[in-house]
Amino acid sequence: MSRAAYAFCLFAALAVAAAGCGGGETTSGETAGEKPAPSTTTTNTTPTENSDKPEKGAWGVVFGAEGEELGIILYDLSGHTLYTFSKDEGGASSCYGACAKTWPPALTEGKPRADGEASPGKVGATKRKDGTVQLTYAGHPLYTHAGEKQTETNGNGARAFGGTWFAIRPSGEKP
């Protein structure tokens, strides 16, 4: 089975399992002198039809799927690439305000878990300043990019909000 067909089947199965999605909002929040991630070019597998983020509480599962350009990286339940932020330290998020609108934290309610290529021992959570709980992987807080559709990886390597954003592999390393 081709990579694209495999990814499509995986995303379709997870979309059915997720059952129910809420609307996502695209916003910009670049900092002067920094380039935000582009959001118009798909660089890996073909997106599925439903590009909305899951309702609050539907996060909590990270899984790995193979993209054509970056290899196996982590996605959330709705097929959005999960990113780490180089400015985060000690497993705590440093992305709030405009940053969190452009790079929404991957939030969870309940015990997070892993699926697919993601390692259960590397999935965790950290409490944010506002009391919400953010997914972590290998100690890194996880985010999506508000300007991306499913399976896009345009945010990988983007410099914004004082740091660099990277997709994350099942090993916990950047691609």
ChimeraX attribute file (.defattr): number of C-alpha atoms within 10 A of each C-alpha:
attribute: neighborCount
match mode: 1-to-1
recipient: residues
	/A:1	6
	/A:2	7
	/A:3	16
	/A:4	17
	/A:5	12
	/A:6	15
	/A:7	24
	/A:8	19
	/A:9	13
	/A:10	16
	/A:11	24
	/A:12	17
	/A:13	12
	/A:14	16
	/A:15	18
	/A:16	11
	/A:17	11
	/A:18	16
	/A:19	10
	/A:20	12
	/A:21	16
	/A:22	12
	/A:23	10
	/A:24	14
	/A:25	12
	/A:26	13
	/A:27	13
	/A:28	14
	/A:29	15
	/A:30	17
	/A:31	14
	/A:32	9
	/A:33	10
	/A:34	14
	/A:35	12
	/A:36	22
	/A:37	23
	/A:38	15
	/A:39	16
	/A:40	11
	/A:41	11
	/A:42	16
	/A:43	14
	/A:44	20
	/A:45	21
	/A:46	17
	/A:47	18
	/A:48	17
	/A:49	9
	/A:50	14
	/A:51	18
	/A:52	17
	/A:53	23
	/A:54	20
	/A:55	14
	/A:56	13
	/A:57	13
	/A:58	22
	/A:59	22
	/A:60	24
	/A:61	23
	/A:62	31
	/A:63	25
	/A:64	25
	/A:65	28
	/A:66	20
	/A:67	21
	/A:68	14
	/A:69	11
	/A:70	16
	/A:71	14
	/A:72	20
	/A:73	26
	/A:74	32
	/A:75	27
	/A:76	27
	/A:77	23
	/A:78	27
	/A:79	30
	/A:80	24
	/A:81	30
	/A:82	32
	/A:83	31
	/A:84	26
	/A:85	25
	/A:86	14
	/A:87	14
	/A:88	14
	/A:89	12
	/A:90	8
	/A:91	17
	/A:92	18
	/A:93	23
	/A:94	17
	/A:95	22
	/A:96	16
	/A:97	11
	/A:98	15
	/A:99	18
	/A:100	18
	/A:101	18
	/A:102	25
	/A:103	30
	/A:104	20
	/A:105	26
	/A:106	25
	/A:107	23
	/A:108	22
	/A:109	15
	/A:110	11
	/A:111	11
	/A:112	21
	/A:113	19
	/A:114	21
	/A:115	15
	/A:116	14
	/A:117	17
	/A:118	24
	/A:119	18
	/A:120	18
	/A:121	10
	/A:122	17
	/A:123	22
	/A:124	22
	/A:125	26
	/A:126	20
	/A:127	15
	/A:128	17
	/A:129	11
	/A:130	7
	/A:131	8
	/A:132	13
	/A:133	22
	/A:134	25
	/A:135	27
	/A:136	27
	/A:137	28
	/A:138	19
	/A:139	18
	/A:140	27
	/A:141	31
	/A:142	31
	/A:143	29
	/A:144	25
	/A:145	29
	/A:146	21
	/A:147	20
	/A:148	21
	/A:149	25
	/A:150	23
	/A:151	28
	/A:152	23
	/A:153	29
	/A:154	23
	/A:155	25
	/A:156	22
	/A:157	18
	/A:158	17
	/A:159	20
	/A:160	22
	/A:161	25
	/A:162	16
	/A:163	15
	/A:164	18
	/A:165	26
	/A:166	24
	/A:167	26
	/A:168	25
	/A:169	25
	/A:170	22
	/A:171	16
	/A:172	19
	/A:173	14
	/A:174	16
	/A:175	15
